Amino acid sequence: MTEHIRADRADRVLVLSFARPDKKNAITLAMYDALTAHLAEAARDETIGAVLFRGDGTMFSAGNDLLDFAKVAGAGQVPENAPRFIDAIAAFPKPVIAAVQGRAVGIGTTMLLHCDHVLLTEDALLTAPFVGLGLVPEAGSSLLLTARLGHARAMAMFALGEAIDAQAALTAGIANRLVAADALDAEALTAAQAFAALPAQAFAQTKRLMRDGAALASRIAEENKAFGERLRSAETAKIVAARMGAIGAKV
């Protein structure tokens, strides 16, 4: 486990917090492992009725930690930490709620497509700038985000790094409601508790029926393969090295 993922209980709700605000809640490999372990335990634990994701500080998550990313790309490795988390959240049978403030980048955005109820602050911005890093979409987002936004707007996010604001996300059906920043945690917990009180088996069956699980699993596997190929590519290594150099120059 890692101190950068905090797990708290609020009655039947497991609250998982990105607790790395000094790094904009960028997700490390260890954080992915912790999230996956918590989801596996929550799926087994009958006393947990719902999971709530949130982030400390002013940003939900900046996505993958670029330093971890650079080490992986430089070594030509394809770690399974992030894919394991993606598989876990995609297959999780219980309600998943997200409370999102500020920026949500990469996996910070694509994980929302696997949530059952999403609250955004009015200043939230969602981005998925994969192509600019020499990568491809992940977490089934090439299927799920395109279904919500349409081809043109999804491509603008993936390829051009364009952001969608909170109102656009609400209109597209990525979010359920916009809330004030100072009310986000309380309203998200209230929603999570309402979901946790639902008949568990009926909810799980409804969630399964609402998605084509086989098609989604197939797309995620296809994305993972392409993502791994891109990680090993000279193109991606060059881009990430340049990004890391730019960060170092600012320190």
N, C-alpha and C positions, 0 to 999 in steps of 0.2 A: 504494500500500500504506500501511499504518499500523502504528505501533509497538504499537498496542493489540491486534493479532492477531500472535501469535508462531508461527512455523512451524519445527518441528524434525523431524529424521529419526531414527528408531530402526530400523535395518535396513530392512525393507520397509514400515514404518509411518510415515505422515505424522501428526505430532501437532500439532493446531491448538489453541492456548491463547487463551482470552479473558484478556488481560493488562492489565486495567484495574481492579484490585482496589479502588483508592481510590474508584471510582464503582460498586462492586458489579458490575463487569463488564457494565454497561449498554452496549448495542450501538448505535454511531453509524452513520450512513450510510456513512462511510468504512470502518468495520469490516465492514459487509455486503459492500461491494465487494471487500475483501481476501479474505473467506471464499469468495465466489463465484469469484474468480480462482484461489485455491488448489485448490478443488474441480475446476475445469475443467482445470487442469494435472495434478492427480492422476489424473483420468479418462484422460488421454492417456498418462501416464507408466507404462510397463510395469514399471518397477522399484518402483512403489508398489502394494502389495497390499491396504492397508486405511488408513482414516483414523480417527483418535481425536480426539474433542473433549473438552476439559477446561477448567477455569477456575482462575485464580490466586486465592489468598486463601480466604475462608471461604464464598463464594457462587459457584455455577456461573454464573448470569447473572440480573440484574434485568430483563431484557427490553429493550425499546426505550429508548434514551436520551430522557428526557422533554424535555430542552432542544431536541434535534433535532426531536422530535415537535411541540413547541409552535411552532417556526419554520415547520414544514410546515403545520400546521393553521391558523396565523395567516395564512399567505400563500395558503391555498386550493390548495396544490399536492399532487400525488400522486406522490412519488418512486418510481422503479422499483427502488431498491437492495434493499430487503427482498424484494419479489417475485422478483427475479432469484436471490437466495440460496435462497429456498424452492423455486423450480423446479430449481435445481442439486442440492439435497440430495434432493429427491423423485425425481429421475431418475438419481441417482448409481448406477452399476452395481456398484461394489465395496463391500466390507464397511464399515459405519460403526459405530463404537463410541463410547459416551459415558460419561464418568466424572463423576458429579454429586454435589456436596457442598452442604449448606445449601439455600438457596432457589433455585428455578428458576421464573422468572416469565414469562408471556406466551410469546414465541418461545423462551425458555429451556426451557419445557415442551413446546410443540408441535413443536419440532424433534426431540424424543426419539421421536416417533411415526414418524419416518423413519429411525431408527437400527436396526441389526440386533442390537445387543447393548448393554444399558444396565446400568451398575452404579451403585447409589445408596449413599450413606452412610446410617447408621441415623437420622440427624436430618434427612434431606432432606424438603423440602416443595415440592410442585408446585402452582402456581396459574396460572390463565388468565383474569384478571378483565377481559375485553374490554368487556362491556356497561356496566360502571361508568365506563369512559372514553368512552362514547358510540360504541363500536366493535362490530365483529362478529368472530367467530373467523377465524383465518387458518391457512395452511400445511396446509389440508385437515383441520384438527382438528374441524370440525363433522361430518365423516364419520368420521375415524379415532378420535377420542377417544370419540365416542358409541358406536362399535363396541366399544371396550374396556370402557367404564364403564356403558353403558346411558344412556337418555335422561335420567332423573332426576338421576343424579350428574353427568353432563356439563353439564346445564343449571345445576346448583348452582355448578359451577366457572365457567362462562361468565358467568352473570347475577349471582350473589351473591358471586363471588370466593372461594368456599370452597376450601380447600386439601385436597389428599390427601397423607397422609404416606407415608413410604417403604414401610411394610408394606402399605398399601392399594394402592400402585402396583405392588408385587410381586404381590399377589394378582390384580390386574386384568390382569397381563401387560404392563404398561408397562416393567417392569424385570425383569432376569434374576436379580439377586442383590443382597443387602445386604452391605456390607463396612465394616470399621472405617475411620475417616477416615485414619489413618496408613498404611493398606494400599491406599488407593484407586488411586493412580497406578500402583503396581507391578502390582496385579491387573488393572487396565484394560489396561496395556501387554502383559501376558502374554496376555490374551484377544485383543487386536488382532493380536499376532504369530501366534497360532493361526489366526485368520481369514485373515491375509495368506498363510499357507502353503498354503491350500486351492487346488485347481485353479480358476483364475480364470474360465474360461468356464462351467464347471459351476455355480459359485456365481452368476454373473450371470444365467444362465438360471433357476436356482431362485428367485432374488430376483424376477425378472420374473413368474414363474408364480404366486408367492404373493400378488401384488397385481393388482387390476384397474387397470392404468395409465391407461386411457382415462377411467374413471370418476373416478379421483383427479385427473387433470389437469383434467377438466371442473369438479370441485368447487372446486379451487384457483382456477381462472379466475373462477368465480362469486363466491367469497369475495373475491378481489382487487377485483372490480368494486364489490361492496357496501362493502368497506373504504374504497375511494377515495371513494365517495359519502358515507360517514360522515365521512371526514377533511375534506371540504369543507362539512360541515353546521355551522350555527350552534350546534346543541346540543353537538357535540363541541368546538368552539372554546371555548365557555363553560366546559365542564368542565376542559379542559386549562389554560386561563388561571387558573382557580381553584386547580388543583393547583400550578401554578407559583408563584402568589402565596403559597400555604401554605409551599412550600419556601423561598421568599425570606424569609418572616417568621421562619424558624428559623435563618437564616444570621446 
